[in-house]
């Protein structure tokens, strides 16, 4: 089973793009944690591919979907996108408004289902916590409040998963609960990018959904 992870820097996690070291092409985030578990237990059953690119918004995913996903003919595509659609607007007025986000995300799903009718899709919930990248600053006093628009984008992701009957990996509530028990930075280093604990939490939730929807059926 070939599983492709598609998204932004949270998926990218510093992956090596030249292919010189296979393990480092997976990055050092949740994709690597998932790969360690799946391939570690069944090395002949899974192939894991990371096609996250730091800074991507949903429009960027749509633009590169053919070369970075369809052409690789994966059995499963897992998508995590949304935070940059807000972040780029907060920081540089180059974000993607929520209506366009929904429209482009829907096209991404529809076109993928047409191009790869036998490929399964998994939709992951975008998330945010208060941290170094998201906290209020003198020049943007309402910065964290504006970042919290990610919650609305998360609702869109869930809506689309339900619309197309796709598995949905809920993450925001789990991260919020974890942050309340200890510290947010233990999970998301800056309010966006996961530390080891955050990557592990994401991998835990993703693996549950994956096993419930695919492993038991195979």
N, C-alpha and C positions, 0 to 999 in steps of 0.2 A: 504494500500500500504506500503510494507516494503522497505525502502530506506537505503542502506548501503554505507557509505563513506569509501573509501579505499585510503591509502596514507602514507605520512611520518609525521614528527612532526607538519607540518602546519595543517594537519587533526587531528592528535593525540591531540594536545593542552592540554596536561596534564590530559588526561582522566583517570578516576578511573577504574582499571582493575578487582577489586574483586567483583564488582556488588553490593556493600553494599548501594550505593546511586545511584538510577537510573539516576538522572539528571547529576551527576558528571561523569557518564560513557560516556557522550557525549563530555567531555572536555569543555574548555572555549573559543573556537575559532569559526570559521565560521559555523561549524556543529551545535553548540549550538544555534547560531543566527537563522539558518534555522529551527531548531527544534522548537524554541520558536514561530516562525511565523506559520509554518505548523500545529503543534499540538495545538498551542494556538487558532487557528481559527477553527480547525477540529480535536478535540481530539480522535474521533472515526474512523478517516480515515487514519492516518499515524502512522507508527512505524519507528523510526530513530535509526540506529545502527552506531556506530563509530568504525572502525577497522584500524585507522591510528596507525603507530608505528614510533616513533622518530628515525631518522637515516636511514630509509629505502631508498633503491634505487630500480629501476625497477626489478632487479633480485631478490630482497627480496620479493617484491610483488608477483612475479611469484612463488617463492618457497612456499609461504604460502596461495596461493589462494584457495585451496580446503578447508582447515580447517577454514579459516577466512572469506570466502565469499560463495563459492559454497554450503557448508554444511548448511548454514543458509537460503538458498533458497529465496534470496531477489527478489523483483519485479524490483528494480532499483539498479544499482551499479554505483556510481560516483567515478572516479579515478582522483587523482591529484598527479603527480610524476614528477621528473626531476631535481630538484635543488641539491639533494644529489649525483646524478650521476656525477655532476660537482664538487660539494663541496668536496667530498671525494677524488677526484683526485687532486684538488688544495692543500688540506691540508695533504694528506697522500698517494697519488698515489694508491688509491683503488677505483677509480671511475669507471664508465661504459662509454666506448667510444660511440660516437654517432651512429655508425653503429650497435653495439651490442644493444644499447638502443632501436633502431628502431626494430631490429629483435625480441628481447624479448618482447617488448610492443605489437608487432603484434601477437606473440604467445599467450600472455596473453588475448588479445581480441578474437582471433580465438578459443582458448580452452574454454573460458568462454561461447561463443556463442554455442559451441557444448555441453558443460555440462549443460547449462541453456538456452535453445533456446527461452524461453519466457521472459527472463530477459532483460530489457533495460539497455543500458550503456550510461553514460555521461562522456565525456573527458574534463578535465579542463586544462587550459594552465599554465605551470610552469612559475615562474616570479622571478625577483630579482631587488633590488634597491641598491644604494650605502648606506652603513651603517657600523656600528661597526664591523660586521662579515665579510664584503666584501671589506672594504676600503684597500688601499695599506698599506703595512707595510715595515719595513726595510728589513726583511728577504724575503718578497714576494712583491717587488716593483710594479709588474704588476698584483696584486691580483684581483682588480676590473675588469680589462680587461679580465682576465681568467674566472671570475664569469659570465661575460657577454656571455659566451658560452651557458648559459641557454637559450638565445634567439634562438639559433639554435635548441636546444632540444624542445623548444616550437613549432617551425616550424614542427618538426617531429610529435608532438602530434596532431597538426592541420591536417597534412597530413593524419594521420591514421584515424582521425575522418571523414575526407572526403572520404577516401578509403572505410570505412565500413558504411558510411552514418549515422554517430552518431552525436548527439548534441555536440557542442563544446562551452565551456565557456571561452571567451576571457578575460584575466585579466591584462596582462602586460601594454597595452596602458592606461587602466583606472587608474592603480596604478601610472604610470609615470605622467599622467596628474594631478592626485591628489597631488602628491609629488611636482610638479612644482608650484602649487597654494599655498601650505603651506610648510610643511617640511616632508621629507621622513620618519623620525622616528615617525611621528604621525600615519603612516599607517603600516610600517614594522619596528619593534623595532630595528632590527640590520641589516636591508637590506634583511632579509629572513622571519622572523617570525612576523605575524601580531599582531598589537595592536588592540584595540576595533574598531577603525575607519577602519583599514584594513580588519578585520574580517567581519565588516558590509558591506564594499564595495564588498568583495568576495561573501557574502551571497546575496547581491542585484543582482549581475550579474548572479549567479547560479539560483536564483529564477526566474528571467526573462526567462532564457533558459528552465528551468523545466516547467514553466507554458505554454510557447509557444509550447513545444513538447509533453507534457503529460496531463496536466490538462484540456485543451480544448478538448482533444480527449476522455476523460472519461465521 
